[in-house]
Amino acid sequence: MALILLIIDGTRSLAASGLVATPLGETWAMLHTDSLVGLREFVATRFFGPLLDSAVAGILSLPGWLVLGVPGGLLAWLGRSRRSRLFVKQDQL
């Protein structure tokens, strides 16, 4: 998803002849406004609502490819194969 959002922002940047970074909140509102409203209502009803609301607003103001790409890259790095590569010379076979 992060790669798709990066390609969309890259295409928009080429068309605008400048850097375009679409915030995650705007992308989410275009895709499904009801779930975004539901998230904001859910956060508002929590005990630390004002604190959570500012944190959610900060995250939603970041580019979507960044918000999804950083955790995705971290998960890919953590899930990589950890075994060491053993290189064998042909005469050792």
PyMOL Python script that loads the backbone (N, CA, C, O; Angstrom):
from pymol import cmd

cmd.read_pdbstr("""\
ATOM      1  N   MET A   1       0.825  -1.183   0.000  1.00  0.00           N
ATOM      2  CA  MET A   1       0.000   0.000   0.000  1.00  0.00           C
ATOM      3  C   MET A   1       0.869   1.247   0.000  1.00  0.00           C
ATOM      4  O   MET A   1       0.568   2.230  -0.677  1.00  0.00           O
ATOM      5  N   ALA A   2       1.962   1.195   0.775  1.00  0.00           N
ATOM      6  CA  ALA A   2       2.860   2.343   0.831  1.00  0.00           C
ATOM      7  C   ALA A   2       3.467   2.617  -0.538  1.00  0.00           C
ATOM      8  O   ALA A   2       3.619   3.773  -0.932  1.00  0.00           O
ATOM      9  N   LEU A   3       3.809   1.570  -1.253  1.00  0.00           N
ATOM     10  CA  LEU A   3       4.379   1.743  -2.586  1.00  0.00           C
ATOM     11  C   LEU A   3       3.355   2.346  -3.549  1.00  0.00           C
ATOM     12  O   LEU A   3       3.699   3.195  -4.371  1.00  0.00           O
ATOM     13  N   ILE A   4       2.120   1.914  -3.449  1.00  0.00           N
ATOM     14  CA  ILE A   4       1.063   2.465  -4.303  1.00  0.00           C
ATOM     15  C   ILE A   4       0.865   3.949  -4.013  1.00  0.00           C
ATOM     16  O   ILE A   4       0.750   4.753  -4.937  1.00  0.00           O
ATOM     17  N   LEU A   5       0.825   4.315  -2.726  1.00  0.00           N
ATOM     18  CA  LEU A   5       0.659   5.730  -2.366  1.00  0.00           C
ATOM     19  C   LEU A   5       1.861   6.559  -2.795  1.00  0.00           C
ATOM     20  O   LEU A   5       1.706   7.719  -3.180  1.00  0.00           O
ATOM     21  N   LEU A   6       3.062   5.979  -2.735  1.00  0.00           N
ATOM     22  CA  LEU A   6       4.255   6.685  -3.195  1.00  0.00           C
ATOM     23  C   LEU A   6       4.206   6.923  -4.704  1.00  0.00           C
ATOM     24  O   LEU A   6       4.592   7.993  -5.176  1.00  0.00           O
ATOM     25  N   ILE A   7       3.740   5.944  -5.453  1.00  0.00           N
ATOM     26  CA  ILE A   7       3.615   6.101  -6.905  1.00  0.00           C
ATOM     27  C   ILE A   7       2.568   7.164  -7.240  1.00  0.00           C
ATOM     28  O   ILE A   7       2.773   7.968  -8.149  1.00  0.00           O
ATOM     29  N   ILE A   8       1.459   7.173  -6.518  1.00  0.00           N
ATOM     30  CA  ILE A   8       0.428   8.189  -6.756  1.00  0.00           C
ATOM     31  C   ILE A   8       0.967   9.580  -6.473  1.00  0.00           C
ATOM     32  O   ILE A   8       0.756  10.498  -7.266  1.00  0.00           O
ATOM     33  N   ASP A   9       1.665   9.751  -5.347  1.00  0.00           N
ATOM     34  CA  ASP A   9       2.243  11.062  -5.028  1.00  0.00           C
ATOM     35  C   ASP A   9       3.331  11.441  -6.024  1.00  0.00           C
ATOM     36  O   ASP A   9       3.472  12.614  -6.370  1.00  0.00           O
ATOM     37  N   GLY A  10       4.095  10.465  -6.484  1.00  0.00           N
ATOM     38  CA  GLY A  10       5.113  10.741  -7.501  1.00  0.00           C
ATOM     39  C   GLY A  10       4.504  11.192  -8.806  1.00  0.00           C
ATOM     40  O   GLY A  10       5.017  12.108  -9.449  1.00  0.00           O
ATOM     41  N   THR A  11       3.414  10.562  -9.205  1.00  0.00           N
ATOM     42  CA  THR A  11       2.726  10.962 -10.432  1.00  0.00           C
ATOM     43  C   THR A  11       2.139  12.363 -10.303  1.00  0.00           C
ATOM     44  O   THR A  11       2.220  13.167 -11.231  1.00  0.00           O
ATOM     45  N   ARG A  12       1.550  12.646  -9.151  1.00  0.00           N
ATOM     46  CA  ARG A  12       1.016  13.991  -8.917  1.00  0.00           C
ATOM     47  C   ARG A  12       2.130  15.026  -8.877  1.00  0.00           C
ATOM     48  O   ARG A  12       1.938  16.158  -9.320  1.00  0.00           O
ATOM     49  N   SER A  13       3.286  14.655  -8.354  1.00  0.00           N
ATOM     50  CA  SER A  13       4.417  15.577  -8.318  1.00  0.00           C
ATOM     51  C   SER A  13       4.915  15.893  -9.727  1.00  0.00           C
ATOM     52  O   SER A  13       5.259  17.035 -10.030  1.00  0.00           O
ATOM     53  N   LEU A  14       4.948  14.878 -10.577  1.00  0.00           N
ATOM     54  CA  LEU A  14       5.353  15.111 -11.962  1.00  0.00           C
ATOM     55  C   LEU A  14       4.362  16.018 -12.680  1.00  0.00           C
ATOM     56  O   LEU A  14       4.760  16.902 -13.438  1.00  0.00           O
ATOM     57  N   ALA A  15       3.078  15.800 -12.443  1.00  0.00           N
ATOM     58  CA  ALA A  15       2.052  16.617 -13.094  1.00  0.00           C
ATOM     59  C   ALA A  15       2.077  18.056 -12.594  1.00  0.00           C
ATOM     60  O   ALA A  15       1.798  18.984 -13.353  1.00  0.00           O
ATOM     61  N   ALA A  16       2.410  18.244 -11.315  1.00  0.00           N
ATOM     62  CA  ALA A  16       2.399  19.588 -10.736  1.00  0.00           C
ATOM     63  C   ALA A  16       3.752  20.278 -10.869  1.00  0.00           C
ATOM     64  O   ALA A  16       3.877  21.448 -10.507  1.00  0.00           O
ATOM     65  N   SER A  17       4.761  19.587 -11.375  1.00  0.00           N
ATOM     66  CA  SER A  17       6.129  20.109 -11.467  1.00  0.00           C
ATOM     67  C   SER A  17       6.629  20.598 -10.112  1.00  0.00           C
ATOM     68  O   SER A  17       7.312  21.618 -10.020  1.00  0.00           O
ATOM     69  N   GLY A  18       6.288  19.873  -9.089  1.00  0.00           N
ATOM     70  CA  GLY A  18       6.717  20.181  -7.727  1.00  0.00           C
ATOM     71  C   GLY A  18       6.403  19.006  -6.832  1.00  0.00           C
ATOM     72  O   GLY A  18       5.724  18.063  -7.239  1.00  0.00           O
ATOM     73  N   LEU A  19       6.901  19.065  -5.610  1.00  0.00           N
ATOM     74  CA  LEU A  19       6.705  17.966  -4.676  1.00  0.00           C
ATOM     75  C   LEU A  19       5.283  17.969  -4.127  1.00  0.00           C
ATOM     76  O   LEU A  19       4.812  18.984  -3.614  1.00  0.00           O
ATOM     77  N   VAL A  20       4.603  16.836  -4.235  1.00  0.00           N
ATOM     78  CA  VAL A  20       3.251  16.676  -3.700  1.00  0.00           C
ATOM     79  C   VAL A  20       3.274  15.485  -2.749  1.00  0.00           C
ATOM     80  O   VAL A  20       3.660  14.380  -3.129  1.00  0.00           O
ATOM     81  N   ALA A  21       2.858  15.725  -1.513  1.00  0.00           N
ATOM     82  CA  ALA A  21       2.759  14.660  -0.511  1.00  0.00           C
ATOM     83  C   ALA A  21       1.350  14.704   0.066  1.00  0.00           C
ATOM     84  O   ALA A  21       1.018  15.608   0.833  1.00  0.00           O
ATOM     85  N   THR A  22       0.535  13.745  -0.294  1.00  0.00           N
ATOM     86  CA  THR A  22      -0.852  13.705   0.145  1.00  0.00           C
ATOM     87  C   THR A  22      -0.920  13.162   1.570  1.00  0.00           C
ATOM     88  O   THR A  22      -0.418  12.069   1.831  1.00  0.00           O
ATOM     89  N   PRO A  23      -1.526  13.896   2.493  1.00  0.00           N
ATOM     90  CA  PRO A  23      -1.643  13.402   3.877  1.00  0.00           C
ATOM     91  C   PRO A  23      -2.516  12.150   3.945  1.00  0.00           C
ATOM     92  O   PRO A  23      -3.424  11.959   3.135  1.00  0.00           O
ATOM     93  N   LEU A  24      -2.221  11.312   4.921  1.00  0.00           N
ATOM     94  CA  LEU A  24      -2.979  10.073   5.094  1.00  0.00           C
ATOM     95  C   LEU A  24      -4.450  10.358   5.353  1.00  0.00           C
ATOM     96  O   LEU A  24      -5.314   9.628   4.867  1.00  0.00           O
ATOM     97  N   GLY A  25      -4.749  11.408   6.111  1.00  0.00           N
ATOM     98  CA  GLY A  25      -6.142  11.754   6.400  1.00  0.00           C
ATOM     99  C   GLY A  25      -6.931  12.075   5.138  1.00  0.00           C
ATOM    100  O   GLY A  25      -8.098  11.702   5.014  1.00  0.00           O
ATOM    101  N   GLU A  26      -6.291  12.765   4.210  1.00  0.00           N
ATOM    102  CA  GLU A  26      -6.975  13.101   2.952  1.00  0.00           C
ATOM    103  C   GLU A  26      -7.212  11.845   2.110  1.00  0.00           C
ATOM    104  O   GLU A  26      -8.284  11.678   1.527  1.00  0.00           O
ATOM    105  N   THR A  27      -6.228  10.981   2.050  1.00  0.00           N
ATOM    106  CA  THR A  27      -6.378   9.733   1.299  1.00  0.00           C
ATOM    107  C   THR A  27      -7.462   8.858   1.919  1.00  0.00           C
ATOM    108  O   THR A  27      -8.285   8.278   1.211  1.00  0.00           O
ATOM    109  N   TRP A  28      -7.453   8.769   3.246  1.00  0.00           N
ATOM    110  CA  TRP A  28      -8.446   7.972   3.956  1.00  0.00           C
ATOM    111  C   TRP A  28      -9.837   8.534   3.734  1.00  0.00           C
ATOM    112  O   TRP A  28     -10.788   7.774   3.554  1.00  0.00           O
ATOM    113  N   ALA A  29      -9.973   9.859   3.744  1.00  0.00           N
ATOM    114  CA  ALA A  29     -11.277  10.488   3.527  1.00  0.00           C
ATOM    115  C   ALA A  29     -11.789  10.211   2.114  1.00  0.00           C
ATOM    116  O   ALA A  29     -12.993  10.053   1.913  1.00  0.00           O
ATOM    117  N   MET A  30     -10.885  10.152   1.132  1.00  0.00           N
ATOM    118  CA  MET A  30     -11.296   9.836  -0.237  1.00  0.00           C
ATOM    119  C   MET A  30     -11.765   8.388  -0.354  1.00  0.00           C
ATOM    120  O   MET A  30     -12.692   8.098  -1.111  1.00  0.00           O
ATOM    121  N   LEU A  31     -11.130   7.472   0.392  1.00  0.00           N
ATOM    122  CA  LEU A  31     -11.456   6.054   0.276  1.00  0.00           C
ATOM    123  C   LEU A  31     -12.700   5.666   1.068  1.00  0.00           C
ATOM    124  O   LEU A  31     -13.578   4.979   0.547  1.00  0.00           O
ATOM    125  N   HIS A  32     -12.779   6.109   2.339  1.00  0.00           N
ATOM    126  CA  HIS A  32     -13.901   5.700   3.179  1.00  0.00           C
ATOM    127  C   HIS A  32     -14.061   6.689   4.325  1.00  0.00           C
ATOM    128  O   HIS A  32     -13.454   6.523   5.383  1.00  0.00           O
ATOM    129  N   THR A  33     -14.865   7.701   4.121  1.00  0.00           N
ATOM    130  CA  THR A  33     -15.041   8.779   5.090  1.00  0.00           C
ATOM    131  C   THR A  33     -15.681   8.287   6.389  1.00  0.00           C
ATOM    132  O   THR A  33     -15.329   8.762   7.469  1.00  0.00           O
ATOM    133  N   ASP A  34     -16.605   7.352   6.293  1.00  0.00           N
ATOM    134  CA  ASP A  34     -17.312   6.875   7.490  1.00  0.00           C
ATOM    135  C   ASP A  34     -16.365   6.251   8.512  1.00  0.00           C
ATOM    136  O   ASP A  34     -16.534   6.453   9.714  1.00  0.00           O
ATOM    137  N   SER A  35     -15.373   5.495   8.046  1.00  0.00           N
ATOM    138  CA  SER A  35     -14.448   4.872   8.992  1.00  0.00           C
ATOM    139  C   SER A  35     -13.522   5.911   9.628  1.00  0.00           C
ATOM    140  O   SER A  35     -13.118   5.751  10.780  1.00  0.00           O
ATOM    141  N   LEU A  36     -13.189   6.950   8.906  1.00  0.00           N
ATOM    142  CA  LEU A  36     -12.375   8.025   9.477  1.00  0.00           C
ATOM    143  C   LEU A  36     -13.159   8.779  10.546  1.00  0.00           C
ATOM    144  O   LEU A  36     -12.614   9.117  11.597  1.00  0.00           O
ATOM    145  N   VAL A  37     -14.417   9.039  10.282  1.00  0.00           N
ATOM    146  CA  VAL A  37     -15.284   9.678  11.276  1.00  0.00           C
ATOM    147  C   VAL A  37     -15.440   8.763  12.490  1.00  0.00           C
ATOM    148  O   VAL A  37     -15.427   9.238  13.626  1.00  0.00           O
ATOM    149  N   GLY A  38     -15.588   7.472  12.264  1.00  0.00           N
ATOM    150  CA  GLY A  38     -15.684   6.507  13.353  1.00  0.00           C
ATOM    151  C   GLY A  38     -14.435   6.483  14.219  1.00  0.00           C
ATOM    152  O   GLY A  38     -14.527   6.375  15.442  1.00  0.00           O
ATOM    153  N   LEU A  39     -13.269   6.585  13.592  1.00  0.00           N
ATOM    154  CA  LEU A  39     -12.026   6.629  14.354  1.00  0.00           C
ATOM    155  C   LEU A  39     -11.984   7.876  15.230  1.00  0.00           C
ATOM    156  O   LEU A  39     -11.625   7.798  16.404  1.00  0.00           O
ATOM    157  N   ARG A  40     -12.344   9.010  14.670  1.00  0.00           N
ATOM    158  CA  ARG A  40     -12.323  10.261  15.442  1.00  0.00           C
ATOM    159  C   ARG A  40     -13.336  10.212  16.598  1.00  0.00           C
ATOM    160  O   ARG A  40     -13.046  10.707  17.688  1.00  0.00           O
ATOM    161  N   GLU A  41     -14.510   9.627  16.376  1.00  0.00           N
ATOM    162  CA  GLU A  41     -15.498   9.482  17.453  1.00  0.00           C
ATOM    163  C   GLU A  41     -14.996   8.531  18.535  1.00  0.00           C
ATOM    164  O   GLU A  41     -15.194   8.777  19.725  1.00  0.00           O
ATOM    165  N   PHE A  42     -14.348   7.448  18.120  1.00  0.00           N
ATOM    166  CA  PHE A  42     -13.798   6.490  19.075  1.00  0.00           C
ATOM    167  C   PHE A  42     -12.739   7.144  19.950  1.00  0.00           C
ATOM    168  O   PHE A  42     -12.745   6.970  21.169  1.00  0.00           O
ATOM    169  N   VAL A  43     -11.832   7.893  19.336  1.00  0.00           N
ATOM    170  CA  VAL A  43     -10.765   8.555  20.082  1.00  0.00           C
ATOM    171  C   VAL A  43     -11.341   9.595  21.034  1.00  0.00           C
ATOM    172  O   VAL A  43     -10.844   9.761  22.148  1.00  0.00           O
ATOM    173  N   ALA A  44     -12.387  10.295  20.601  1.00  0.00           N
ATOM    174  CA  ALA A  44     -12.980  11.350  21.435  1.00  0.00           C
ATOM    175  C   ALA A  44     -13.632  10.796  22.695  1.00  0.00           C
ATOM    176  O   ALA A  44     -13.741  11.511  23.692  1.00  0.00           O
ATOM    177  N   THR A  45     -14.069   9.533  22.675  1.00  0.00           N
ATOM    178  CA  THR A  45     -14.749   8.962  23.835  1.00  0.00           C
ATOM    179  C   THR A  45     -13.799   8.291  24.822  1.00  0.00           C
ATOM    180  O   THR A  45     -14.252   7.798  25.855  1.00  0.00           O
ATOM    181  N   ARG A  46     -12.523   8.257  24.545  1.00  0.00           N
ATOM    182  CA  ARG A  46     -11.558   7.621  25.438  1.00  0.00           C
ATOM    183  C   ARG A  46     -11.160   8.576  26.569  1.00  0.00           C
ATOM    184  O   ARG A  46     -11.386   9.782  26.475  1.00  0.00           O
ATOM    185  N   PHE A  47     -10.577   8.040  27.618  1.00  0.00           N
ATOM    186  CA  PHE A  47     -10.182   8.821  28.787  1.00  0.00           C
ATOM    187  C   PHE A  47      -9.133   9.875  28.425  1.00  0.00           C
ATOM    188  O   PHE A  47      -9.231  11.022  28.862  1.00  0.00           O
ATOM    189  N   PHE A  48      -8.142   9.497  27.640  1.00  0.00           N
ATOM    190  CA  PHE A  48      -7.109  10.425  27.196  1.00  0.00           C
ATOM    191  C   PHE A  48      -7.446  10.971  25.813  1.00  0.00           C
ATOM    192  O   PHE A  48      -6.552  11.142  24.985  1.00  0.00           O
ATOM    193  N   GLY A  49      -8.708  11.244  25.555  1.00  0.00           N
ATOM    194  CA  GLY A  49      -9.189  11.687  24.254  1.00  0.00           C
ATOM    195  C   GLY A  49      -8.450  12.873  23.670  1.00  0.00           C
ATOM    196  O   GLY A  49      -8.015  12.799  22.521  1.00  0.00           O
ATOM    197  N   PRO A  50      -8.286  13.976  24.414  1.00  0.00           N
ATOM    198  CA  PRO A  50      -7.581  15.121  23.832  1.00  0.00           C
ATOM    199  C   PRO A  50      -6.130  14.807  23.450  1.00  0.00           C
ATOM    200  O   PRO A  50      -5.634  15.286  22.430  1.00  0.00           O
ATOM    201  N   LEU A  51      -5.467  14.012  24.262  1.00  0.00           N
ATOM    202  CA  LEU A  51      -4.090  13.634  23.954  1.00  0.00           C
ATOM    203  C   LEU A  51      -4.051  12.705  22.740  1.00  0.00           C
ATOM    204  O   LEU A  51      -3.229  12.881  21.841  1.00  0.00           O
ATOM    205  N   LEU A  52      -4.941  11.721  22.722  1.00  0.00           N
ATOM    206  CA  LEU A  52      -5.010  10.800  21.590  1.00  0.00           C
ATOM    207  C   LEU A  52      -5.428  11.527  20.308  1.00  0.00           C
ATOM    208  O   LEU A  52      -4.936  11.217  19.223  1.00  0.00           O
ATOM    209  N   ASP A  53      -6.334  12.489  20.443  1.00  0.00           N
ATOM    210  CA  ASP A  53      -6.796  13.220  19.266  1.00  0.00           C
ATOM    211  C   ASP A  53      -5.659  13.985  18.616  1.00  0.00           C
ATOM    212  O   ASP A  53      -5.557  14.018  17.390  1.00  0.00           O
ATOM    213  N   SER A  54      -4.803  14.601  19.420  1.00  0.00           N
ATOM    214  CA  SER A  54      -3.671  15.323  18.836  1.00  0.00           C
ATOM    215  C   SER A  54      -2.665  14.363  18.211  1.00  0.00           C
ATOM    216  O   SER A  54      -2.058  14.684  17.189  1.00  0.00           O
ATOM    217  N   ALA A  55      -2.481  13.184  18.816  1.00  0.00           N
ATOM    218  CA  ALA A  55      -1.570  12.189  18.241  1.00  0.00           C
ATOM    219  C   ALA A  55      -2.115  11.652  16.921  1.00  0.00           C
ATOM    220  O   ALA A  55      -1.373  11.515  15.948  1.00  0.00           O
ATOM    221  N   VAL A  56      -3.412  11.347  16.891  1.00  0.00           N
ATOM    222  CA  VAL A  56      -4.037  10.849  15.658  1.00  0.00           C
ATOM    223  C   VAL A  56      -4.007  11.921  14.573  1.00  0.00           C
ATOM    224  O   VAL A  56      -3.747  11.620  13.408  1.00  0.00           O
ATOM    225  N   ALA A  57      -4.272  13.174  14.953  1.00  0.00           N
ATOM    226  CA  ALA A  57      -4.224  14.270  13.975  1.00  0.00           C
ATOM    227  C   ALA A  57      -2.821  14.433  13.415  1.00  0.00           C
ATOM    228  O   ALA A  57      -2.656  14.717  12.228  1.00  0.00           O
ATOM    229  N   GLY A  58      -1.814  14.259  14.251  1.00  0.00           N
ATOM    230  CA  GLY A  58      -0.434  14.336  13.771  1.00  0.00           C
ATOM    231  C   GLY A  58      -0.098  13.232  12.796  1.00  0.00           C
ATOM    232  O   GLY A  58       0.558  13.469  11.781  1.00  0.00           O
ATOM    233  N   ILE A  59      -0.547  12.023  13.100  1.00  0.00           N
ATOM    234  CA  ILE A  59      -0.288  10.891  12.202  1.00  0.00           C
ATOM    235  C   ILE A  59      -1.040  11.060  10.889  1.00  0.00           C
ATOM    236  O   ILE A  59      -0.501  10.766   9.822  1.00  0.00           O
ATOM    237  N   LEU A  60      -2.285  11.534  10.962  1.00  0.00           N
ATOM    238  CA  LEU A  60      -3.074  11.706   9.741  1.00  0.00           C
ATOM    239  C   LEU A  60      -2.563  12.846   8.870  1.00  0.00           C
ATOM    240  O   LEU A  60      -2.913  12.920   7.692  1.00  0.00           O
ATOM    241  N   SER A  61      -1.748  13.729   9.423  1.00  0.00           N
ATOM    242  CA  SER A  61      -1.203  14.832   8.624  1.00  0.00           C
ATOM    243  C   SER A  61       0.072  14.436   7.885  1.00  0.00           C
ATOM    244  O   SER A  61       0.533  15.176   7.016  1.00  0.00           O
ATOM    245  N   LEU A  62       0.646  13.287   8.216  1.00  0.00           N
ATOM    246  CA  LEU A  62       1.843  12.801   7.536  1.00  0.00           C
ATOM    247  C   LEU A  62       1.465  12.151   6.208  1.00  0.00           C
ATOM    248  O   LEU A  62       0.330  11.706   6.034  1.00  0.00           O
ATOM    249  N   PRO A  63       2.418  12.094   5.265  1.00  0.00           N
ATOM    250  CA  PRO A  63       2.121  11.399   3.996  1.00  0.00           C
ATOM    251  C   PRO A  63       1.789   9.927   4.245  1.00  0.00           C
ATOM    252  O   PRO A  63       2.397   9.272   5.091  1.00  0.00           O
ATOM    253  N   GLY A  64       0.825   9.431   3.500  1.00  0.00           N
ATOM    254  CA  GLY A  64       0.373   8.054   3.680  1.00  0.00           C
ATOM    255  C   GLY A  64       1.466   7.035   3.435  1.00  0.00           C
ATOM    256  O   GLY A  64       1.556   6.041   4.156  1.00  0.00           O
ATOM    257  N   TRP A  65       2.307   7.265   2.418  1.00  0.00           N
ATOM    258  CA  TRP A  65       3.370   6.313   2.121  1.00  0.00           C
ATOM    259  C   TRP A  65       4.382   6.238   3.260  1.00  0.00           C
ATOM    260  O   TRP A  65       4.997   5.193   3.473  1.00  0.00           O
ATOM    261  N   LEU A  66       4.558   7.329   3.988  1.00  0.00           N
ATOM    262  CA  LEU A  66       5.479   7.324   5.118  1.00  0.00           C
ATOM    263  C   LEU A  66       4.879   6.572   6.309  1.00  0.00           C
ATOM    264  O   LEU A  66       5.558   5.770   6.950  1.00  0.00           O
ATOM    265  N   VAL A  67       3.612   6.837   6.596  1.00  0.00           N
ATOM    266  CA  VAL A  67       2.950   6.203   7.740  1.00  0.00           C
ATOM    267  C   VAL A  67       2.864   4.688   7.550  1.00  0.00           C
ATOM    268  O   VAL A  67       3.012   3.937   8.515  1.00  0.00           O
ATOM    269  N   LEU A  68       2.630   4.241   6.344  1.00  0.00           N
ATOM    270  CA  LEU A  68       2.527   2.806   6.088  1.00  0.00           C
ATOM    271  C   LEU A  68       3.865   2.163   5.754  1.00  0.00           C
ATOM    272  O   LEU A  68       4.063   0.974   6.007  1.00  0.00           O
ATOM    273  N   GLY A  69       4.784   2.938   5.189  1.00  0.00           N
ATOM    274  CA  GLY A  69       6.066   2.396   4.751  1.00  0.00           C
ATOM    275  C   GLY A  69       7.042   2.121   5.876  1.00  0.00           C
ATOM    276  O   GLY A  69       7.769   1.129   5.831  1.00  0.00           O
ATOM    277  N   VAL A  70       7.073   2.981   6.885  1.00  0.00           N
ATOM    278  CA  VAL A  70       8.022   2.786   7.988  1.00  0.00           C
ATOM    279  C   VAL A  70       7.709   1.512   8.777  1.00  0.00           C
ATOM    280  O   VAL A  70       8.607   0.694   8.975  1.00  0.00           O
ATOM    281  N   PRO A  71       6.465   1.316   9.234  1.00  0.00           N
ATOM    282  CA  PRO A  71       6.193   0.038   9.926  1.00  0.00           C
ATOM    283  C   PRO A  71       6.341  -1.172   9.002  1.00  0.00           C
ATOM    284  O   PRO A  71       6.776  -2.236   9.442  1.00  0.00           O
ATOM    285  N   GLY A  72       5.981  -1.015   7.724  1.00  0.00           N
ATOM    286  CA  GLY A  72       6.138  -2.122   6.781  1.00  0.00           C
ATOM    287  C   GLY A  72       7.595  -2.495   6.578  1.00  0.00           C
ATOM    288  O   GLY A  72       7.940  -3.676   6.541  1.00  0.00           O
ATOM    289  N   GLY A  73       8.450  -1.493   6.447  1.00  0.00           N
ATOM    290  CA  GLY A  73       9.884  -1.756   6.314  1.00  0.00           C
ATOM    291  C   GLY A  73      10.469  -2.376   7.571  1.00  0.00           C
ATOM    292  O   GLY A  73      11.317  -3.265   7.495  1.00  0.00           O
ATOM    293  N   LEU A  74      10.017  -1.910   8.723  1.00  0.00           N
ATOM    294  CA  LEU A  74      10.483  -2.471   9.990  1.00  0.00           C
ATOM    295  C   LEU A  74      10.051  -3.927  10.131  1.00  0.00           C
ATOM    296  O   LEU A  74      10.842  -4.772  10.550  1.00  0.00           O
ATOM    297  N   LEU A  75       8.810  -4.220   9.787  1.00  0.00           N
ATOM    298  CA  LEU A  75       8.336  -5.607   9.858  1.00  0.00           C
ATOM    299  C   LEU A  75       9.068  -6.507   8.861  1.00  0.00           C
ATOM    300  O   LEU A  75       9.356  -7.664   9.166  1.00  0.00           O
ATOM    301  N   ALA A  76       9.369  -5.979   7.667  1.00  0.00           N
ATOM    302  CA  ALA A  76      10.119  -6.762   6.690  1.00  0.00           C
ATOM    303  C   ALA A  76      11.527  -7.041   7.193  1.00  0.00           C
ATOM    304  O   ALA A  76      12.055  -8.136   7.001  1.00  0.00           O
ATOM    305  N   TRP A  77      12.135  -6.047   7.840  1.00  0.00           N
ATOM    306  CA  TRP A  77      13.482  -6.227   8.382  1.00  0.00           C
ATOM    307  C   TRP A  77      13.474  -7.236   9.527  1.00  0.00           C
ATOM    308  O   TRP A  77      14.363  -8.083   9.615  1.00  0.00           O
ATOM    309  N   LEU A  78      12.467  -7.147  10.409  1.00  0.00           N
ATOM    310  CA  LEU A  78      12.388  -8.084  11.523  1.00  0.00           C
ATOM    311  C   LEU A  78      12.052  -9.504  11.069  1.00  0.00           C
ATOM    312  O   LEU A  78      12.439 -10.465  11.734  1.00  0.00           O
ATOM    313  N   GLY A  79      11.350  -9.651   9.969  1.00  0.00           N
ATOM    314  CA  GLY A  79      10.940 -10.965   9.500  1.00  0.00           C
ATOM    315  C   GLY A  79      11.895 -11.611   8.524  1.00  0.00           C
ATOM    316  O   GLY A  79      11.601 -12.673   7.976  1.00  0.00           O
ATOM    317  N   ARG A  80      13.039 -10.982   8.298  1.00  0.00           N
ATOM    318  CA  ARG A  80      13.980 -11.533   7.325  1.00  0.00           C
ATOM    319  C   ARG A  80      14.606 -12.820   7.851  1.00  0.00           C
ATOM    320  O   ARG A  80      14.549 -13.110   9.046  1.00  0.00           O
ATOM    321  N   SER A  81      15.188 -13.566   6.963  1.00  0.00           N
ATOM    322  CA  SER A  81      15.866 -14.806   7.326  1.00  0.00           C
ATOM    323  C   SER A  81      17.180 -14.445   8.012  1.00  0.00           C
ATOM    324  O   SER A  81      17.969 -13.668   7.474  1.00  0.00           O
ATOM    325  N   ARG A  82      17.416 -14.999   9.187  1.00  0.00           N
ATOM    326  CA  ARG A  82      18.598 -14.629   9.956  1.00  0.00           C
ATOM    327  C   ARG A  82      19.756 -15.624   9.818  1.00  0.00           C
ATOM    328  O   ARG A  82      20.816 -15.424  10.410  1.00  0.00           O
ATOM    329  N   ARG A  83      19.567 -16.655   9.069  1.00  0.00           N
ATOM    330  CA  ARG A  83      20.664 -17.611   8.968  1.00  0.00           C
ATOM    331  C   ARG A  83      21.779 -17.011   8.115  1.00  0.00           C
ATOM    332  O   ARG A  83      21.535 -16.297   7.143  1.00  0.00           O
ATOM    333  N   SER A  84      22.965 -17.315   8.500  1.00  0.00           N
ATOM    334  CA  SER A  84      24.109 -16.774   7.773  1.00  0.00           C
ATOM    335  C   SER A  84      24.278 -17.540   6.469  1.00  0.00           C
ATOM    336  O   SER A  84      24.024 -18.741   6.382  1.00  0.00           O
ATOM    337  N   ARG A  85      24.703 -16.818   5.493  1.00  0.00           N
ATOM    338  CA  ARG A  85      24.915 -17.432   4.185  1.00  0.00           C
ATOM    339  C   ARG A  85      26.281 -18.106   4.180  1.00  0.00           C
ATOM    340  O   ARG A  85      27.286 -17.499   4.549  1.00  0.00           O
ATOM    341  N   LEU A  86      26.305 -19.329   3.770  1.00  0.00           N
ATOM    342  CA  LEU A  86      27.531 -20.093   3.726  1.00  0.00           C
ATOM    343  C   LEU A  86      27.930 -20.238   2.264  1.00  0.00           C
ATOM    344  O   LEU A  86      27.211 -20.833   1.461  1.00  0.00           O
ATOM    345  N   PHE A  87      29.073 -19.689   1.944  1.00  0.00           N
ATOM    346  CA  PHE A  87      29.563 -19.760   0.580  1.00  0.00           C
ATOM    347  C   PHE A  87      30.548 -20.924   0.479  1.00  0.00           C
ATOM    348  O   PHE A  87      31.528 -21.001   1.221  1.00  0.00           O
ATOM    349  N   VAL A  88      30.269 -21.800  -0.431  1.00  0.00           N
ATOM    350  CA  VAL A  88      31.094 -22.993  -0.599  1.00  0.00           C
ATOM    351  C   VAL A  88      31.823 -22.871  -1.933  1.00  0.00           C
ATOM    352  O   VAL A  88      31.231 -22.577  -2.972  1.00  0.00           O
ATOM    353  N   LYS A  89      33.119 -23.105  -1.864  1.00  0.00           N
ATOM    354  CA  LYS A  89      33.926 -23.086  -3.096  1.00  0.00           C
ATOM    355  C   LYS A  89      33.644 -24.371  -3.867  1.00  0.00           C
ATOM    356  O   LYS A  89      33.229 -25.382  -3.301  1.00  0.00           O
ATOM    357  N   GLN A  90      33.878 -24.301  -5.163  1.00  0.00           N
ATOM    358  CA  GLN A  90      33.561 -25.431  -6.002  1.00  0.00           C
ATOM    359  C   GLN A  90      34.425 -26.644  -5.655  1.00  0.00           C
ATOM    360  O   GLN A  90      33.948 -27.773  -5.765  1.00  0.00           O
ATOM    361  N   ASP A  91      35.652 -26.455  -5.249  1.00  0.00           N
ATOM    362  CA  ASP A  91      36.520 -27.600  -4.931  1.00  0.00           C
ATOM    363  C   ASP A  91      36.152 -28.228  -3.592  1.00  0.00           C
ATOM    364  O   ASP A  91      36.649 -29.310  -3.277  1.00  0.00           O
ATOM    365  N   GLN A  92      35.303 -27.591  -2.797  1.00  0.00           N
ATOM    366  CA  GLN A  92      34.861 -28.155  -1.533  1.00  0.00           C
ATOM    367  C   GLN A  92      33.656 -29.079  -1.711  1.00  0.00           C
ATOM    368  O   GLN A  92      33.276 -29.775  -0.770  1.00  0.00           O
ATOM    369  N   LEU A  93      33.054 -29.097  -2.891  1.00  0.00           N
ATOM    370  CA  LEU A  93      31.905 -29.953  -3.127  1.00  0.00           C
ATOM    371  C   LEU A  93      32.360 -31.338  -3.320  1.00  0.00           C
ATOM    372  O   LEU A  93      31.542 -32.232  -3.535  1.00  0.00           O
TER     373      LEU A  93
END
""", "prot")
cmd.dss("prot")
cmd.show_as("cartoon", "prot")
cmd.util.cbc("prot")
cmd.orient("prot")
